[in-house]
Amino acid sequence: MLRLRAKLCSAAKLLRKRSASPYPTVSSKAQALLVACKQRRGAFVKTYRIYSLDSRGRIVGDREIDAENDEEAVFAARSLQRTLVTEVWSRDRRVGRVPPYTAPEKAPIHLGGLK
């Protein structure tokens, strides 16, 4: 069981490192694995709140996440791919603001000279 958990920890870390997109997709399961790995190593994990804001700046949704530092909290907010502006807070301190997610356009498919 301990070996399986170690493999899952390294898989979750690898998943996070491979994403080059400014809006990486990290599943909540992978995030939970990362938090469990850090807690096992004795790393200090803080709780952050992620708020989704409408066009008037009012809160329309919130969520709690656990992260080791501010950078990871903002990374997690980006990975949610919200279509609204998102703010990350640690108690009464705003950590970051993430712009709305816009899906990348798909490139047209060209079939070797066929029109």
Secondary structure, 3 states (H helix, E strand, C coil): CHHHHHHHHHHHHHHHHHCCCCCCCCCHHHHHHHHHHHHHHCCCCEEEEEEEECCCCCEEEEEEEEECCHHHHHHHHHHCCCCCEEEEEECCEEEEEECCCCCCCCCCCCCCCCC
